[in-house]
Amino acid sequence: MRRVIEKYLELINTEHFAKYCRDFACRMQKGLSTGYKQRAYEPKLVSVVEKVVNELKELSTSTNRFKISTKSIFIHGPRKGEETRVEFEYYGQKRQTELGDLIFILSIIYNRRKYFEKFTISQFKKDDDRLRWDLSNKEQVYLLSRFPPFKGVRGSIIPQREFHLPNYSGCLGSYNLLYRPGDFVFVSASSLENFVRNRKSIDIINISQLWGSPSCCFTYSIFFDRPHIEKLFYICEKYCRYRFPIPFLPLCLIGILGFSHYASNVYNFVDKYLRGCIGDLIFSDIGVYNKPAFNFLRELLSAIMRKAQKEKKMEVVNFVNEFFSHPYGGNQGGMREGIEFDDEKGGMKEHVEFDDEEGGFGIIYTLIDLGGED
């Protein structure tokens, strides 16, 4: 684990990593600006998401020691929102809304095994002519900030069983607030709910007030050298010995173990996403992580696999197979205490129940491979 962290810190300070961040952001902006030029206003927002996903289908770079690759898929559907519609209780009343438009996943690999994994479920919102965003759908803000018990409904790709997901970082759910000519502000759903309160909309001047808020920031690891790594692991090992959750304050000093609730533009978001500061930690070879969210993601991807196999969509099948091709953990057997894998690869969930109607949302998956023993 010490070697994984050291190699990770070495990678994110290389010119190759910086170039990859810029290429990633340029492609994402291209997809957004194309959508705006075609005047793809809601309810055609789903077409903007698809354009972003398509721009990132194949993006990779490698050196003698490291490899970074990003792949993406878009699951088509007849109507926006039906593909990820879920049911939950909202102040004593049953409500239905879409779970999100796009899922961002990041995995850190060493010696062909996953040591860290994060993801966030993101909802896209487009601005109006006055650079404002409509947030009158309070049910969805509630869902993505608090994650009450929810389950998929008929016509949804979300498995039809009840899920109970913790939101340890407050960033498991998030919003991408799009603005012309092709950019967005990223904000966690929990921070957005706290800021918006009872307002039904927010403008770009208001949302900029979140920048610099202590709850929305994190610390970069550029100046984090070897003596400090040793101190960090001493702290982590003490907490792990007694099975306590590791405090967030020390964790924010290392990217993949830290978190950020806000990014002011696409470039800022991509930098934080690739450094591992976006989303909830759903797997870690040390400390406490979000096991229910880990299992939810596996069930969702397994449901997508069954659907793709049925419809013979090999691009989607290959995408899911690649996600499941790396086992979890540093031990030789690929098994970790408290995680039940259906096979030695640590992946597919069998007998996942979901509705087989069409879907329509995107997944962007980045894998950072730190290589193996020198």
Stockholm file with secondary structure:
# STOCKHOLM 1.0

chainA/1-374         MRRVIEKYLELINTEHFAKYCRDFACRMQKGLSTGYKQRAYEPKLVSVVEKVVNELKELSTSTNRFKISTKSIFIHGPRKGEETRVEFEYYGQKRQTELGDLIFILSIIYNRRKYFEKFTISQFKKDDDRLRWDLSNKEQVYLLSRFPPFKGVRGSIIPQREFHLPNYSGCLGSYNLLYRPGDFVFVSASSLENFVRNRKSIDIINISQLWGSPSCCFTYSIFFDRPHIEKLFYICEKYCRYRFPIPFLPLCLIGILGFSHYASNVYNFVDKYLRGCIGDLIFSDIGVYNKPAFNFLRELLSAIMRKAQKEKKMEVVNFVNEFFSHPYGGNQGGMREGIEFDDEKGGMKEHVEFDDEEGGFGIIYTLIDLGGED
#=GR chainA/1-374 SS CHHHHHHHHHHTTSHHHHHHHHHHHHHHHHHHHHHHHTTCCTTTHHHHHHHHHHHTSEEEEECSSCEEEEEEEEECCSSTTTTTEEEEEETTEEEEEECCSEEEEEEEEETTEEEEEEEEEEEEEECCTTSEEECCCHHHHHHHHHCCSEEECTTCSSCSSCBCCCCTTSCSEEEEEEETTTEEEEEEHHHHHHHHTTCSEEEHHHHGGGTTCGGGCCCCCTTCCHHHHHHHHHHHHHHHHTTCCCCHHHHTTSGGGCCCSEESSHHHHHHHHHTTCSSEEEEESSSCCCHHHHHHHHHHHHHHHHHHHHHTCHHHHHHHHHHTTSCBSSSTTCCCTTCCCSSTTSCCCSSCCCCCSCCCEEEEEEEEECCCCC
#=GC SS_cons         CHHHHHHHHHHTTSHHHHHHHHHHHHHHHHHHHHHHHTTCCTTTHHHHHHHHHHHTSEEEEECSSCEEEEEEEEECCSSTTTTTEEEEEETTEEEEEECCSEEEEEEEEETTEEEEEEEEEEEEEECCTTSEEECCCHHHHHHHHHCCSEEECTTCSSCSSCBCCCCTTSCSEEEEEEETTTEEEEEEHHHHHHHHTTCSEEEHHHHGGGTTCGGGCCCCCTTCCHHHHHHHHHHHHHHHHTTCCCCHHHHTTSGGGCCCSEESSHHHHHHHHHTTCSSEEEEESSSCCCHHHHHHHHHHHHHHHHHHHHHTCHHHHHHHHHHTTSCBSSSTTCCCTTCCCSSTTSCCCSSCCCCCSCCCEEEEEEEEECCCCC
//
